[in-house]
């Protein structure tokens, strides 16, 4: 499949030649090597370009192809110097969708379309970005044209819905901007809307901090399928309507205003019938002079946490004498929002009687868990422009009780962590194993405050959780570089590798056998079994849909869900398919994928009725308990159980703890599916699974809140807000310490306060 794909992709040499001619260099690695001052800006000339968003090309929906063809045909007949596409080019990242897009693209535009991926390119991408890169090149880059510096940003997260700016991306952005200086006008384009009431990139504050002192004038985005314009933090930000719904795009002209100042004029262009588009002026953006809300940036933001039993803190904001103030407000980043819009819970500050530049107010925190939060202050001027200032704050006092620090230590790995943390024994010591999206696996020494014991670097992202053999002397790691690694637990030295045909995105599962043990590996649309002693491939079995979840095994069969809507049982020794159970078959591959168990973390349950072993799998609508021998359904539970694996408790009697994506936690009898109790937590839950710590059940919300529950009745016994970043990783535990990690790349050791019953 990979070689067939390379036959039709656009020649990347032509694209790179174009970028070199216009002053830019493709890719993070090349850009970071340019010496300071080596940029040569093109002449300050007039030019035009087009912007397209959210085409969602899908061969099963030909109307979308026709709309994009209509747009491209019109642009081909204009004087557009190039075309920007702000993501969601295709529906699900399937090869046939990219082929359809390439077929629609006219020859005269082949090397003039510059894109960034959206969530639909990465959410279900079994090739881990390889197909996108083959067609469009690197996903983050910059170039110059007509006196403007253009920056393409890619905060997408592989296999996830929202965006996140990694430390390395922000470093690259800072270096890129330094090269062109503080005065060159800059246009940024990315998929997710940023600022205003958009909460799709949880660390958008880091972006605002980096670009603040540079001349970034315009930011173009898509994703929300609506046309919106707002002026914030010195920039005009624009989201585009979706081209999948109508033949619509934005036409942009760089020219001089009547007073001689350079501007960007943005036009809404929509094609109806066979007539050329009517272009309506949407907004004009000045490229020099005073920036929007420039003087509304606070000179000081000072938060003081609560000091008494009231749980009330205070906030003081000091503004510039040049500000033109309409209102000053604050809120904490919305905890109940994940990858969506939210009008916010803004609270007004009050100006001081002695000075209109001093604004104050009380901040009520009594209903908030202890921990760290992102405070957001918004200063709006009389023109409706605003400046958002962010500050990470700690709340360490509630109901008059000062909390002893619950954070034992923090280790900074700088790269997002999606895989689960695991604890392994290293002789007499214990290690926490963490794996990053930069492809590094690190062991942290628990006897030395989490100091790194050893690390090993693969060549691509580690998404799924590593596996450990029974002796715990070997760690097996699957990487998106198509390789399975076996590492020595004590030293981190490489024992063997096994090359596989696709990126490894799923979680590994180890089976102990009398001979040597077997590592089960989901590899794209294939399941593989590898000899744990030698690394030799024992078998591989093709399945018809993406599998990026976790297989389970009862020792005889391996069970795996896939993107074709089916669950399969495979013979562990041979890989032969024993049975197939359809769960969700829809009218098109994309819809089937949406409702399929593609990311399900399967688990073998305690025996069910008639002493039958059961396997549990989940999708976005139900959890299913299936007979291990036949695949017959024994029971089901309604809920979004695709991402989280169950916690199986054996005492005082068998009990399953299940977390669904909407933040609900269920205690279920494994044999019958009868619900003992259910509780709704304050945040949604993705990928992170329930764990047991000090006798209590702990669940991790996607916005960094861990909640401790009494397994007897689901009552909340503990809460702690350990992170302001997205969290997909399941914590590990040892005694009364919880080890938690997230997209911010930090591993934290947190003391749990609930006591074992």
PyMOL commands that set and color helices and strands:
alter all, ss='L'
color gray80, all
select helices_A, chain A and resi 2-8+12-21+28-32+62-76+95-104+107-109+119-122+130-136+167-180+204-211+294-296+446-448+589-595+609-611
alter helices_A, ss='H'
color red, helices_A
select strands_A, chain A and resi 47-52+82-85+113-115+141-145+148-152+186-189+198-199+216-221+228-232+235-239+248-256+262-270+278-286+300-304+312-318+325-332+340-341+347-348+350-351+358-364+371-381+386-395+397-398+401-402+407-412+422-426+429-435+440-445+451-457+467-468+474-478+483-488+494-499+509-511+518-523+526-531+537-542+552-553+557-561+566-571+577-582+603-605+614-618+622-627+633-638+647-649+655-659+664-668+675-680+691-693+696-700+705-709+716-721+732-734+737-741+746-751
alter strands_A, ss='S'
color yellow, strands_A
deselect
rebuild
show_as cartoon
